[in-house]
Amino acid sequence: MAPTIAVPISGNRRDAAEALRRRNEELEKELRSSLEREERMKEELRMTWQRVRLAEEAEERLCGELGELEAEAVDHVRESRAQITLLMEKLSAAHKLLQGVSLGSSVVL
């Protein structure tokens, strides 16, 4: 609630009018200040909202990139596992071949 000013009724009308005029000027100044503050706050809110929107868009892009990287990693793991399995099979076959050769050579002796 805005402060009020008491105007004496028994005083000079000119003094009362001057007091009212001064009070009116004070109130107009407070109103201008309040409106300026409101505009600054609106601009600050708009800028904050824009930063939030940009952050959300960046988050969406990062999530998409992360999904792509995860898919690539899964593919890489599958390829590596298949390569390891193939190498294990080759190693096992070579081991069996060597065992067969060593058994054959020991029988000949």
N, CA, C and O atoms as a GROMACS GRO file, in nm:
protein
  436
    1MET      N    1   0.085  -0.118   0.000
    1MET     CA    2   0.000   0.000   0.000
    1MET      C    3   0.089   0.123   0.000
    1MET      O    4   0.186   0.131   0.076
    2ALA      N    5   0.056   0.219  -0.086
    2ALA     CA    6   0.136   0.341  -0.099
    2ALA      C    7   0.115   0.430   0.022
    2ALA      O    8   0.007   0.434   0.079
    3PRO      N    9   0.220   0.501   0.062
    3PRO     CA   10   0.205   0.593   0.174
    3PRO      C   11   0.110   0.706   0.137
    3PRO      O   12   0.100   0.746   0.021
    4THR      N   13   0.044   0.756   0.235
    4THR     CA   14  -0.051   0.865   0.210
    4THR      C   15   0.002   0.992   0.275
    4THR      O   16   0.092   0.989   0.360
    5ILE      N   17  -0.055   1.100   0.233
    5ILE     CA   18  -0.018   1.230   0.290
    5ILE      C   19  -0.144   1.296   0.342
    5ILE      O   20  -0.248   1.298   0.276
    6ALA      N   21  -0.133   1.350   0.459
    6ALA     CA   22  -0.248   1.418   0.518
    6ALA      C   23  -0.247   1.564   0.474
    6ALA      O   24  -0.146   1.633   0.483
    7VAL      N   25  -0.361   1.608   0.426
    7VAL     CA   26  -0.374   1.747   0.382
    7VAL      C   27  -0.467   1.817   0.480
    7VAL      O   28  -0.584   1.780   0.494
    8PRO      N   29  -0.415   1.918   0.546
    8PRO     CA   30  -0.501   1.987   0.643
    8PRO      C   31  -0.615   2.061   0.573
    8PRO      O   32  -0.593   2.131   0.474
    9ILE      N   33  -0.734   2.045   0.624
    9ILE     CA   34  -0.851   2.109   0.565
    9ILE      C   35  -0.853   2.258   0.596
    9ILE      O   36  -0.899   2.338   0.514
   10SER      N   37  -0.805   2.295   0.711
   10SER     CA   38  -0.812   2.436   0.750
   10SER      C   39  -0.701   2.520   0.688
   10SER      O   40  -0.703   2.642   0.702
   11GLY      N   41  -0.605   2.459   0.619
   11GLY     CA   42  -0.493   2.532   0.561
   11GLY      C   43  -0.531   2.600   0.431
   11GLY      O   44  -0.645   2.592   0.384
   12ASN      N   45  -0.436   2.666   0.377
   12ASN     CA   46  -0.453   2.738   0.252
   12ASN      C   47  -0.475   2.638   0.139
   12ASN      O   48  -0.407   2.536   0.131
   13ARG      N   49  -0.570   2.667   0.051
   13ARG     CA   50  -0.599   2.578  -0.062
   13ARG      C   51  -0.479   2.565  -0.155
   13ARG      O   52  -0.454   2.458  -0.212
   14ARG      N   53  -0.405   2.672  -0.170
   14ARG     CA   54  -0.289   2.668  -0.258
   14ARG      C   55  -0.185   2.570  -0.202
   14ARG      O   56  -0.125   2.494  -0.278
   15ASP      N   57  -0.163   2.573  -0.072
   15ASP     CA   58  -0.069   2.479  -0.009
   15ASP      C   59  -0.117   2.336  -0.026
   15ASP      O   60  -0.038   2.245  -0.052
   16ALA      N   61  -0.247   2.316  -0.011
   16ALA     CA   62  -0.303   2.181  -0.026
   16ALA      C   63  -0.287   2.133  -0.169
   16ALA      O   64  -0.252   2.017  -0.192
   17ALA      N   65  -0.311   2.220  -0.265
   17ALA     CA   66  -0.297   2.182  -0.405
   17ALA      C   67  -0.150   2.152  -0.437
   17ALA      O   68  -0.121   2.057  -0.510
   18GLU      N   69  -0.060   2.231  -0.381
   18GLU     CA   70   0.084   2.207  -0.402
   18GLU      C   71   0.126   2.074  -0.341
   18GLU      O   72   0.203   1.999  -0.401
   19ALA      N   73   0.076   2.044  -0.223
   19ALA     CA   74   0.108   1.917  -0.157
   19ALA      C   75   0.055   1.799  -0.240
   19ALA      O   76   0.123   1.698  -0.255
   20LEU      N   77  -0.065   1.814  -0.293
   20LEU     CA   78  -0.122   1.708  -0.378
   20LEU      C   79  -0.043   1.692  -0.507
   20LEU      O   80  -0.021   1.580  -0.554
   21ARG      N   81   0.000   1.804  -0.564
   21ARG     CA   82   0.078   1.798  -0.687
   21ARG      C   83   0.211   1.727  -0.662
   21ARG      O   84   0.253   1.642  -0.740
   22ARG      N   85   0.277   1.762  -0.551
   22ARG     CA   86   0.404   1.696  -0.518
   22ARG      C   87   0.382   1.546  -0.495
   22ARG      O   88   0.461   1.463  -0.540
   23ARG      N   89   0.277   1.514  -0.424
   23ARG     CA   90   0.248   1.372  -0.398
   23ARG      C   91   0.219   1.299  -0.528
   23ARG      O   92   0.261   1.185  -0.547
   24ASN      N   93   0.146   1.365  -0.617
   24ASN     CA   94   0.115   1.305  -0.748
   24ASN      C   95   0.245   1.281  -0.826
   24ASN      O   96   0.260   1.176  -0.889
   25GLU      N   97   0.337   1.378  -0.823
   25GLU     CA   98   0.466   1.361  -0.891
   25GLU      C   99   0.544   1.243  -0.833
   25GLU      O  100   0.603   1.165  -0.907
   26GLU      N  101   0.543   1.231  -0.700
   26GLU     CA  102   0.611   1.119  -0.634
   26GLU      C  103   0.552   0.985  -0.680
   26GLU      O  104   0.624   0.890  -0.710
   27LEU      N  105   0.419   0.981  -0.683
   27LEU     CA  106   0.353   0.856  -0.723
   27LEU      C  107   0.381   0.824  -0.870
   27LEU      O  108   0.402   0.707  -0.905
   28GLU      N  109   0.383   0.927  -0.955
   28GLU     CA  110   0.415   0.904  -1.097
   28GLU      C  111   0.558   0.855  -1.112
   28GLU      O  112   0.585   0.767  -1.195
   29LYS      N  113   0.650   0.911  -1.033
   29LYS     CA  114   0.789   0.867  -1.038
   29LYS      C  115   0.800   0.721  -0.993
   29LYS      O  116   0.870   0.642  -1.055
   30GLU      N  117   0.731   0.686  -0.885
   30GLU     CA  118   0.731   0.547  -0.837
   30GLU      C  119   0.672   0.454  -0.943
   30GLU      O  120   0.721   0.342  -0.962
   31LEU      N  121   0.567   0.500  -1.010
   31LEU     CA  122   0.504   0.418  -1.114
   31LEU      C  123   0.601   0.394  -1.230
   31LEU      O  124   0.615   0.282  -1.277
   32ARG      N  125   0.668   0.502  -1.275
   32ARG     CA  126   0.766   0.487  -1.383
   32ARG      C  127   0.877   0.389  -1.343
   32ARG      O  128   0.917   0.303  -1.421
   33SER      N  129   0.924   0.405  -1.222
   33SER     CA  130   1.029   0.316  -1.172
   33SER      C  131   0.980   0.171  -1.168
   33SER      O  132   1.052   0.079  -1.206
   34SER      N  133   0.859   0.153  -1.123
   34SER     CA  134   0.801   0.018  -1.116
   34SER      C  135   0.784  -0.041  -1.256
   34SER      O  136   0.811  -0.159  -1.277
   35LEU      N  137   0.738   0.041  -1.351
   35LEU     CA  138   0.721  -0.008  -1.489
   35LEU      C  139   0.855  -0.043  -1.552
   35LEU      O  140   0.867  -0.142  -1.624
   36GLU      N  141   0.957   0.040  -1.525
   36GLU     CA  142   1.091   0.010  -1.577
   36GLU      C  143   1.144  -0.121  -1.518
   36GLU      O  144   1.201  -0.204  -1.590
   37ARG      N  145   1.124  -0.139  -1.388
   37ARG     CA  146   1.167  -0.262  -1.322
   37ARG      C  147   1.093  -0.382  -1.380
   37ARG      O  148   1.152  -0.488  -1.401
   38GLU      N  149   0.964  -0.366  -1.406
   38GLU     CA  150   0.884  -0.473  -1.466
   38GLU      C  151   0.937  -0.509  -1.605
   38GLU      O  152   0.946  -0.627  -1.638
   39GLU      N  153   0.971  -0.409  -1.684
   39GLU     CA  154   1.025  -0.434  -1.818
   39GLU      C  155   1.159  -0.507  -1.811
   39GLU      O  156   1.186  -0.599  -1.889
   40ARG      N  157   1.243  -0.465  -1.716
   40ARG     CA  158   1.372  -0.534  -1.700
   40ARG      C  159   1.350  -0.680  -1.661
   40ARG      O  160   1.417  -0.769  -1.712
   41MET      N  161   1.256  -0.704  -1.572
   41MET     CA  162   1.227  -0.841  -1.529
   41MET      C  163   1.170  -0.924  -1.645
   41MET      O  164   1.203  -1.041  -1.659
   42LYS      N  165   1.084  -0.862  -1.727
   42LYS     CA  166   1.030  -0.934  -1.843
   42LYS      C  167   1.142  -0.972  -1.939
   42LYS      O  168   1.144  -1.083  -1.991
   43GLU      N  169   1.235  -0.880  -1.963
   43GLU     CA  170   1.347  -0.907  -2.053
   43GLU      C  171   1.436  -1.017  -1.995
   43GLU      O  172   1.482  -1.106  -2.066
   44GLU      N  173   1.460  -1.009  -1.865
   44GLU     CA  174   1.540  -1.112  -1.800
   44GLU      C  175   1.472  -1.249  -1.811
   44GLU      O  176   1.538  -1.350  -1.836
   45LEU      N  177   1.342  -1.251  -1.791
   45LEU     CA  178   1.265  -1.376  -1.803
   45LEU      C  179   1.272  -1.428  -1.946
   45LEU      O  180   1.288  -1.549  -1.968
   46ARG      N  181   1.259  -1.340  -2.044
   46ARG     CA  182   1.265  -1.381  -2.184
   46ARG      C  183   1.403  -1.441  -2.215
   46ARG      O  184   1.412  -1.545  -2.282
   47MET      N  185   1.508  -1.377  -2.168
   47MET     CA  186   1.642  -1.426  -2.194
   47MET      C  187   1.665  -1.561  -2.124
   47MET      O  188   1.728  -1.651  -2.180
   48THR      N  189   1.616  -1.574  -2.003
   48THR     CA  190   1.628  -1.701  -1.930
   48THR      C  191   1.552  -1.811  -2.003
   48THR      O  192   1.602  -1.923  -2.016
   49TRP      N  193   1.433  -1.779  -2.050
   49TRP     CA  194   1.353  -1.878  -2.123
   49TRP      C  195   1.426  -1.921  -2.251
   49TRP      O  196   1.425  -2.039  -2.286
   50GLN      N  197   1.490  -1.827  -2.318
   50GLN     CA  198   1.565  -1.860  -2.439
   50GLN      C  199   1.683  -1.951  -2.405
   50GLN      O  200   1.711  -2.046  -2.478
   51ARG      N  201   1.753  -1.923  -2.295
   51ARG     CA  202   1.864  -2.010  -2.254
   51ARG      C  203   1.814  -2.150  -2.221
   51ARG      O  204   1.879  -2.249  -2.254
   52VAL      N  205   1.699  -2.159  -2.155
   52VAL     CA  206   1.642  -2.291  -2.123
   52VAL      C  207   1.609  -2.365  -2.252
   52VAL      O  208   1.639  -2.484  -2.264
   53ARG      N  209   1.549  -2.296  -2.347
   53ARG     CA  210   1.513  -2.359  -2.475
   53ARG      C  211   1.639  -2.410  -2.547
   53ARG      O  212   1.641  -2.521  -2.600
   54LEU      N  213   1.743  -2.327  -2.549
   54LEU     CA  214   1.869  -2.368  -2.612
   54LEU      C  215   1.931  -2.488  -2.540
   54LEU      O  216   1.984  -2.579  -2.604
   55ALA      N  217   1.923  -2.488  -2.408
   55ALA     CA  218   1.977  -2.601  -2.332
   55ALA      C  219   1.899  -2.728  -2.361
   55ALA      O  220   1.958  -2.836  -2.372
   56GLU      N  221   1.767  -2.717  -2.373
   56GLU     CA  222   1.686  -2.835  -2.405
   56GLU      C  223   1.719  -2.888  -2.544
   56GLU      O  224   1.728  -3.009  -2.565
   57GLU      N  225   1.738  -2.797  -2.640
   57GLU     CA  226   1.774  -2.840  -2.776
   57GLU      C  227   1.911  -2.909  -2.775
   57GLU      O  228   1.930  -3.010  -2.842
   58ALA      N  229   2.005  -2.853  -2.700
   58ALA     CA  230   2.138  -2.914  -2.691
   58ALA      C  231   2.129  -3.052  -2.626
   58ALA      O  232   2.197  -3.145  -2.668
   59GLU      N  233   2.045  -3.063  -2.525
   59GLU     CA  234   2.027  -3.192  -2.458
   59GLU      C  235   1.971  -3.295  -2.556
   59GLU      O  236   2.016  -3.410  -2.557
   60GLU      N  237   1.875  -3.255  -2.636
   60GLU     CA  238   1.817  -3.347  -2.735
   60GLU      C  239   1.923  -3.391  -2.836
   60GLU      O  240   1.931  -3.510  -2.870
   61ARG      N  241   2.005  -3.297  -2.883
   61ARG     CA  242   2.112  -3.333  -2.977
   61ARG      C  243   2.211  -3.430  -2.913
   61ARG      O  244   2.251  -3.528  -2.975
   62LEU      N  245   2.250  -3.400  -2.790
   62LEU     CA  246   2.345  -3.487  -2.721
   62LEU      C  247   2.288  -3.627  -2.698
   62LEU      O  248   2.359  -3.726  -2.711
   63CYS      N  249   2.160  -3.633  -2.664
   63CYS     CA  250   2.097  -3.764  -2.644
   63CYS      C  251   2.097  -3.843  -2.775
   63CYS      O  252   2.121  -3.963  -2.775
   64GLY      N  253   2.070  -3.776  -2.885
   64GLY     CA  254   2.073  -3.841  -3.016
   64GLY      C  255   2.212  -3.891  -3.049
   64GLY      O  256   2.229  -4.004  -3.096
   65GLU      N  257   2.312  -3.807  -3.025
   65GLU     CA  258   2.450  -3.848  -3.052
   65GLU      C  259   2.491  -3.964  -2.962
   65GLU      O  260   2.559  -4.057  -3.006
   66LEU      N  261   2.448  -3.959  -2.836
   66LEU     CA  262   2.480  -4.068  -2.743
   66LEU      C  263   2.417  -4.198  -2.790
   66LEU      O  264   2.480  -4.304  -2.783
   67GLY      N  265   2.293  -4.191  -2.838
   67GLY     CA  266   2.227  -4.310  -2.891
   67GLY      C  267   2.303  -4.369  -3.009
   67GLY      O  268   2.320  -4.490  -3.019
   68GLU      N  269   2.349  -4.281  -3.098
   68GLU     CA  270   2.427  -4.328  -3.213
   68GLU      C  271   2.558  -4.392  -3.168
   68GLU      O  272   2.599  -4.495  -3.221
   69LEU      N  273   2.625  -4.330  -3.072
   69LEU     CA  274   2.751  -4.385  -3.021
   69LEU      C  275   2.729  -4.520  -2.953
   69LEU      O  276   2.810  -4.612  -2.967
   70GLU      N  277   2.619  -4.533  -2.880
   70GLU     CA  278   2.588  -4.661  -2.816
   70GLU      C  279   2.564  -4.768  -2.921
   70GLU      O  280   2.611  -4.881  -2.906
   71ALA      N  281   2.492  -4.734  -3.026
   71ALA     CA  282   2.467  -4.832  -3.134
   71ALA      C  283   2.599  -4.872  -3.200
   71ALA      O  284   2.620  -4.990  -3.229
   72GLU      N  285   2.686  -4.775  -3.225
   72GLU     CA  286   2.817  -4.806  -3.284
   72GLU      C  287   2.898  -4.896  -3.192
   72GLU      O  288   2.966  -4.988  -3.237
   73ALA      N  289   2.892  -4.868  -3.062
   73ALA     CA  290   2.967  -4.949  -2.965
   73ALA      C  291   2.916  -5.093  -2.964
   73ALA      O  292   2.995  -5.187  -2.958
   74VAL      N  293   2.784  -5.110  -2.969
   74VAL     CA  294   2.726  -5.245  -2.972
   74VAL      C  295   2.771  -5.317  -3.098
   74VAL      O  296   2.809  -5.434  -3.091
   75ASP      N  297   2.767  -5.249  -3.211
   75ASP     CA  298   2.814  -5.311  -3.337
   75ASP      C  299   2.962  -5.351  -3.326
   75ASP      O  300   3.001  -5.459  -3.369
   76HIS      N  301   3.041  -5.263  -3.268
   76HIS     CA  302   3.184  -5.291  -3.253
   76HIS      C  303   3.206  -5.413  -3.163
   76HIS      O  304   3.290  -5.498  -3.192
   77VAL      N  305   3.131  -5.421  -3.054
   77VAL     CA  306   3.142  -5.536  -2.963
   77VAL      C  307   3.104  -5.663  -3.035
   77VAL      O  308   3.171  -5.765  -3.021
   78ARG      N  309   2.997  -5.659  -3.112
   78ARG     CA  310   2.955  -5.779  -3.186
   78ARG      C  311   3.062  -5.822  -3.286
   78ARG      O  312   3.095  -5.941  -3.296
   79GLU      N  313   3.118  -5.725  -3.359
   79GLU     CA  314   3.224  -5.757  -3.455
   79GLU      C  315   3.347  -5.814  -3.384
   79GLU      O  316   3.406  -5.911  -3.431
   80SER      N  317   3.383  -5.754  -3.273
   80SER     CA  318   3.500  -5.802  -3.198
   80SER      C  319   3.476  -5.942  -3.144
   80SER      O  320   3.564  -6.028  -3.150
   81ARG      N  321   3.356  -5.966  -3.092
   81ARG     CA  322   3.323  -6.099  -3.041
   81ARG      C  323   3.330  -6.203  -3.153
   81ARG      O  324   3.383  -6.312  -3.133
   82ALA      N  325   3.276  -6.169  -3.269
   82ALA     CA  326   3.281  -6.262  -3.383
   82ALA      C  327   3.425  -6.288  -3.423
   82ALA      O  328   3.462  -6.402  -3.452
   83GLN      N  329   3.508  -6.184  -3.424
   83GLN     CA  330   3.649  -6.200  -3.459
   83GLN      C  331   3.720  -6.288  -3.356
   83GLN      O  332   3.798  -6.375  -3.393
   84ILE      N  333   3.693  -6.266  -3.229
   84ILE     CA  334   3.754  -6.347  -3.122
   84ILE      C  335   3.711  -6.492  -3.136
   84ILE      O  336   3.794  -6.583  -3.123
   85THR      N  337   3.582  -6.516  -3.161
   85THR     CA  338   3.532  -6.652  -3.179
   85THR      C  339   3.602  -6.720  -3.296
   85THR      O  340   3.643  -6.835  -3.285
   86LEU      N  341   3.616  -6.649  -3.406
   86LEU     CA  342   3.684  -6.704  -3.524
   86LEU      C  343   3.829  -6.738  -3.492
   86LEU      O  344   3.877  -6.845  -3.529
   87LEU      N  345   3.899  -6.648  -3.423
   87LEU     CA  346   4.038  -6.673  -3.387
   87LEU      C  347   4.050  -6.791  -3.290
   87LEU      O  348   4.144  -6.870  -3.299
   88MET      N  349   3.955  -6.803  -3.197
   88MET     CA  350   3.956  -6.917  -3.104
   88MET      C  351   3.937  -7.048  -3.179
   88MET      O  352   4.001  -7.149  -3.148
   89GLU      N  353   3.847  -7.047  -3.277
   89GLU     CA  354   3.824  -7.168  -3.357
   89GLU      C  355   3.949  -7.204  -3.436
   89GLU      O  356   3.987  -7.321  -3.444
   90LYS      N  357   4.014  -7.103  -3.495
   90LYS     CA  358   4.138  -7.130  -3.570
   90LYS      C  359   4.248  -7.183  -3.477
   90LYS      O  360   4.320  -7.276  -3.513
   91LEU      N  361   4.258  -7.123  -3.360
   91LEU     CA  362   4.359  -7.167  -3.264
   91LEU      C  363   4.332  -7.310  -3.219
   91LEU      O  364   4.424  -7.391  -3.206
   92SER      N  365   4.206  -7.340  -3.195
   92SER     CA  366   4.168  -7.476  -3.155
   92SER      C  367   4.201  -7.576  -3.266
   92SER      O  368   4.253  -7.684  -3.239
   93ALA      N  369   4.170  -7.540  -3.390
   93ALA     CA  370   4.199  -7.629  -3.503
   93ALA      C  371   4.350  -7.649  -3.517
   93ALA      O  372   4.395  -7.760  -3.542
   94ALA      N  373   4.427  -7.542  -3.501
   94ALA     CA  374   4.572  -7.552  -3.510
   94ALA      C  375   4.626  -7.639  -3.397
   94ALA      O  376   4.717  -7.719  -3.417
   95HIS      N  377   4.569  -7.623  -3.278
   95HIS     CA  378   4.611  -7.703  -3.163
   95HIS      C  379   4.582  -7.851  -3.188
   95HIS      O  380   4.666  -7.936  -3.160
   96LYS      N  381   4.464  -7.881  -3.241
   96LYS     CA  382   4.428  -8.020  -3.272
   96LYS      C  383   4.523  -8.076  -3.379
   96LYS      O  384   4.566  -8.191  -3.371
   97LEU      N  385   4.553  -7.995  -3.478
   97LEU     CA  386   4.644  -8.037  -3.584
   97LEU      C  387   4.782  -8.068  -3.527
   97LEU      O  388   4.844  -8.169  -3.563
   98LEU      N  389   4.829  -7.983  -3.439
   98LEU     CA  390   4.959  -8.006  -3.376
   98LEU      C  391   4.958  -8.131  -3.289
   98LEU      O  392   5.055  -8.206  -3.285
   99GLN      N  393   4.847  -8.151  -3.219
   99GLN     CA  394   4.835  -8.272  -3.138
   99GLN      C  395   4.838  -8.396  -3.226
   99GLN      O  396   4.902  -8.496  -3.192
  100GLY      N  397   4.768  -8.389  -3.339
  100GLY     CA  398   4.767  -8.502  -3.432
  100GLY      C  399   4.905  -8.528  -3.488
  100GLY      O  400   4.945  -8.643  -3.501
  101VAL      N  401   4.977  -8.425  -3.522
  101VAL     CA  402   5.112  -8.439  -3.577
  101VAL      C  403   5.205  -8.497  -3.471
  101VAL      O  404   5.285  -8.585  -3.500
  102SER      N  405   5.195  -8.446  -3.348
  102SER     CA  406   5.284  -8.495  -3.243
  102SER      C  407   5.251  -8.639  -3.206
  102SER      O  408   5.341  -8.715  -3.172
  103LEU      N  409   5.124  -8.678  -3.212
  103LEU     CA  410   5.086  -8.817  -3.186
  103LEU      C  411   5.135  -8.906  -3.298
  103LEU      O  412   5.184  -9.017  -3.273
  104GLY      N  413   5.123  -8.860  -3.420
  104GLY     CA  414   5.168  -8.937  -3.536
  104GLY      C  415   5.318  -8.956  -3.535
  104GLY      O  416   5.367  -9.063  -3.570
  105SER      N  417   5.392  -8.855  -3.496
  105SER     CA  418   5.538  -8.866  -3.495
  105SER      C  419   5.585  -8.953  -3.380
  105SER      O  420   5.690  -9.016  -3.391
  106SER      N  421   5.512  -8.956  -3.270
  106SER     CA  422   5.553  -9.041  -3.158
  106SER      C  423   5.523  -9.187  -3.186
  106SER      O  424   5.591  -9.275  -3.133
  107VAL      N  425   5.422  -9.216  -3.269
  107VAL     CA  426   5.388  -9.354  -3.306
  107VAL      C  427   5.493  -9.407  -3.400
  107VAL      O  428   5.526  -9.525  -3.394
  108VAL      N  429   5.546  -9.325  -3.487
  108VAL     CA  430   5.645  -9.365  -3.587
  108VAL      C  431   5.775  -9.402  -3.517
  108VAL      O  432   5.846  -9.492  -3.562
  109LEU      N  433   5.806  -9.337  -3.411
  109LEU     CA  434   5.932  -9.364  -3.343
  109LEU      C  435   5.926  -9.496  -3.280
  109LEU      O  436   6.023  -9.539  -3.217
   0.00000   0.00000   0.00000
